[in-house]
Amino acid sequence: MQDEDWDFEMISDSATVEGIKGIDPELAKLPTVEGGLRWSFVQNCSIFGKRLPFLWQKGLIKRLSRDDYDAVIFLGSIYFISTWVAMFKARRMGRQVLFWTHGFLGKDGGVLSRIRHAFYRRADCCLLYGERAKNIMWDSGLYRLEQLKVIYNSLDYEPMELCRSAMTPELRSNLRQSLFDDGAAPIIVAVGRVNKVKRLDLLLRALALLNDQQVIFRCLIVGDGSELESLQVLASELKVDRWIRFHGAAYGDEVNRLLLASDLCVIPGDIGLSAMHAMSAGLPAISHNNLARQMPEHEAIVEGKTGSFYEYESVPNLAKCIQGWISNPERIEVARQACLKKVEKQFNVHYQVQMIKEALAGSEHECQNN
């Protein structure tokens, strides 16, 4: 909204899914100079019910029929049927079409793969979350190089910077002490939606194994979700509940402070945006090594430098990996700086705005040449 070269407008439903905290729709009523958003609302309609992902965005075609825009960036989901129709509509009007998408992660094949290719190839440019997707798509031989641009993912990094600069050693020590009886013990944190994808049950089992080996630690789970209750039961069964704090959902400065008070982030399942959140606090991250199943944010993890990959679903290997980090405070401190540099270089909103504008300029050039 602050960009001086382009006027960006959001088009979406005002409601979110699965209880995820969303943007306040009231911001659409404020001018951008007062922190408001150019935001047009549509209605997300499940075509075949919530069990299937097919979606129609009611009002999208009408909005894109107006002759007041130069380009449109779609969420690149093949399951949004309205996007297929709107894409052809924008094309007929001579508008640039971009997709912001995961692209290919390496697990699609057969008919689904062909549908994805047919979909993505119609875009002037695909803004991709990671290099792996770009390489898979480029290796297919179906795309021009200028159609593939890696944009990565990000969080709002500036509030974390402010929080980090305000976090003195004394404040950090007091916060750790308020969280656990032994504030000197290493704190492992898992942050994000507490769901099956995160596989936090593996973390609890790894911690139980470490506890049997007399490895001293504390575990902080920040988030809420469908698996929270079952994890609490499992922690009790494994007799590690006294070492674990289920903090619940936290947002903004609260979650930033919790991350800054921790030493290591562990997401045994698909790590996703949790990697960005952890590394913006300078925390190395651990996740699994089955890259075909991973989320693209795993690319922020550089083995041994900004975190580690453990052997997929192996509790003993996960425990060994965790111990390798928490037993070496100096290693964590070196990784802290590497994590911050990684976020500051690529995984931030300023980098993403730059990539979007480059893609728009490149697509505009392609349209003029054609």
Order of alpha helices (4+ residues) and beta strands (2+ residues): beta-beta-beta-beta-alpha-beta-alpha-beta-alpha-beta-alpha-beta-alpha-alpha-beta-alpha-beta-alpha-beta-alpha-beta-alpha-beta-beta-alpha-alpha-alpha
